[in-house]
């Protein structure tokens, strides 16, 4: 268990560093350009690794169309997430992002015909209630930013469903490599604010974003080799209080009661969803 904990500490650190990098580059470099550099760094890191791997770890993908669909949704989710980082407190962005499992449940039920249980319904309702408490729908930038991150979470959920299907035929490193390969030209083609040549510490933050985007998921995968998925996902929930502390200390962000209540509701929904998988059989809603 100690090995899994250490790998999850690496994942939590990676996610937080990526968020800090996004915040530091906010309004300095366009989001599409950041996403382009993120993919380029990923390709530079992955390419030599793939050359050293055996064929069973990396093979040429055969389901190109599904890779394209996955990465269109994932790219849109990344765009919304990075944009939201510049509009909302870090804790709010991460809290809304944690609704991804709830949207995944709904999308999997609609398109993959996966059964939806009573506990899953309760989890989804708690998640939606948590969003309402956090967002507190009103006019203004905060509401606009919240909707963007919420849309990003739904796009992430669509990407997760596609990843689940792709994992039946393609290795994880193949999926990640195709992500970088497809999303690099997307970022290059879509940025409209003109090219901004990074200078000084901006290069460092771009490299950090690119590396941590890979290391976060690699660390979580390694953690799952040493512990159950429930342990890994439960530890991942520590991202919320951790990024809240980062926001307060580095950016003087206010941690409101509404945000705390919303986070607790979302965490409770995630906990129900996680641990319901360990119980015997739930009542299935047809």
C-alpha positions, 0 to 999 in steps of 0.5 A: 500500500505504501507504493500506491500511496507514493505513486498517488502523491506523484499524481496529486502533485502533477495535477496541482502543478498543471493547474498552477502552470495554467494559472501562471500562463493565463492571459499571457499565452492563448489556451489553444497555443498552450494545448499545442505545446502540451501535445508537442512536449508529450510527443517529445517525451513519448517518442523515445520511450515508444522506440525502446518498447516492445511491440506488445506495449505499443502497436499502430491503432486500427480504430482511427475514427474512435481515436478522433472522436475521443480526442475531439471531446478530450481537446474540448474538455482540456480547452474548457478546463484551462479557460476555467482556470483563468476565470474561477478559483482553482478549488471551484474548477477542480470541484466541478471537474469531479462531476466527470464520473456522474456524467460518465454514468449517464453517457455509459447508460445511454450509449453503452447500455451499462446498467444504472443502479439505485446507488448510482442515481443517488450519486448523480443527484448528489453531484448535481446538487453539489454543482448547484450549491457551488455555481449558485446560478447568477449573471456574471463571469463566475456563472460563465466560467462555471458553465464552461468548466461544467461543459468541460466535465461533460466532454471529459466524460465522453472521452472516458467512455471512448477510452473504455472502448479503445482500451479493449484493443489499444494499449494505454501508451498507444492511446496517450500517444494518439492523443498528443498526435491528434491534438497537436495540430488541433491546437495549432490550427485553432488558436486565433489570437496570433502566435506568442513566442514564449520567453523566460519562465513561460517555457518552464511552465509550458514544459511543466504542463506537458510533462505533468499531463503525462505523469499524472495519468502514469502515476495513477496507472502505477498506483492501480498496480499496487492497490485497488481502484477504490483506494486510488480514486479515494486518494484522488479526492484529496486533490480538492482540499490540496488545490484549495490550499494552493489557491488560498496560499498562492492566489489569495482565493476565498474558500466560501461555505457554499464551496465547502458544502458543494465539495462535500456533496460531490465527494459524497456522491463519488464515495457512493459511486466508488464503494457501491462497486464493492457491494454484492448486487444493487437493484438495477433500473432497467 
